[in-house]
Amino acid sequence: AAFRWIYSFISQQAIHAFYVISDAFMTFDHCHQALQLITRYVPSTSRFLMPILSDKFPFVQKSSRTLECYMHNLLRVSVYIPDLRRDIIELIISKMLTLDVSAPRSEIEEVESGAQQDANGASQDDCLFDMDEEEDSPLDSSRPDGAVMVHPVAERLDMMMTVLLAYIKDICHVNGSLDIEKTKALYRDLVSVFDKVVLPTHASCHVQYYMFYLCSFRLGLAEAFLDHLWKMLHAPNQPPVLRQAAAGYMGSFMARAKTVKACLDLLVPWLHLYINSQDSGSKAFCDVNLHGSFYTACQAVFYTLIFRHNAILEGNMKKGLAYLQGLNLERIVMCQLNPLRVCLPAVTNMFAAITRKYQLVFCYTIIERNNRNLLPVVSNSTGGNSVSTNTNPLDTFFPFDPYLLKSSGKLIEPIYQVWEEPSDCMIHVPKKKVRKGSMEEEDDFLHGGTPHGDSVVGMTPGSYDSHLHSPRSVGSPPVSFLQRPF
């Protein structure tokens, strides 16, 4: 009974110390040493500890200093109590998703753009009026590198993403080299959390990038992740919303990362098999409710080819064109399910321009026919006739849209494929009016972005900053301290 009391008391004090901002690292050392000692002699520690860790997690509106400090120590616990690692990561990512979905992309862009304009105006005023104040600008003093987000929620999320990505790197790399076994074990935990909390979450902008970052360590990880999404896409026992989400992640990942042909060889044959199963049936008509997974997979293929057709064709144009012709894209475009009507118009137009340039498919006849046929669609898939307008449920789903967070974004930038506008393909593309309210839902190539380079970005561990640590000024140990032996 006495030991139970000591265990409860020390555990409560240790967890309390985690979220108190302090520069005394020895306090954290003592807490972790106490928990390690308890874990050694009480096998059931993990069963009692996890509810305490979850209950004491600071409210997401607390300062980024508080959140980072607590998050550091949670991850450190996962190092010496590996049985809790998956639960701890799930807890952290769930809290991060709460922040992510409450900070829409358009809102972050608006706040950051306004702050930048204000800063430029203030710098001009300083030239006119030389004040004696020596205080640092808030934009420059909060972080050593000055990469501060003005949006408060984005700043908290940026800090937490920096810590999480640093933890992933530290766990997977030992003495600067990738440890395959540790990486595989961490991958299994992270992909499990992805399935449970990230994939079902709508409108998250940044948290899912932890999988993008992990997969950049080794090509096999990227292929394993895409294979995992592929199995979910064509599994009939999965809910349709998750199957569509998996297809969206596949398309966005293939467009932004390095692996292309391997997944096209999975997706395109599946589309042909789907068409075979529907052509002779009574449901062979355009209906998102009935064929949502098919349309999402089509958009994933179109989106991937828009971004990566140069990678397929470069080096050997003849061989690349033969590969694209072998995909038989014309049959997909011409089928009765009419995917060009459902996919995002900007994706459809760009795909049409590129396939016309290489004489793969001529899509404009179908696009013009679809534009003339803007009538309400009658659907009876729910048991009764219902009339719905031509809304597009696929236009919001690009999980790996450009990363906006500044500090953690420095890790994503070297492995990210930015959009390059193929101006020669856009000459004959019909101009369409873009809805102002949907700008945050569209990819960067829909904004008419300028080219950033023609090369395919490699995905190798060597492209990262080898000195990645969490800022030391926030009162918690750096991530490298997590593996410090006691």
Disulfide bonds with the S-S distance in Angstrom:
none
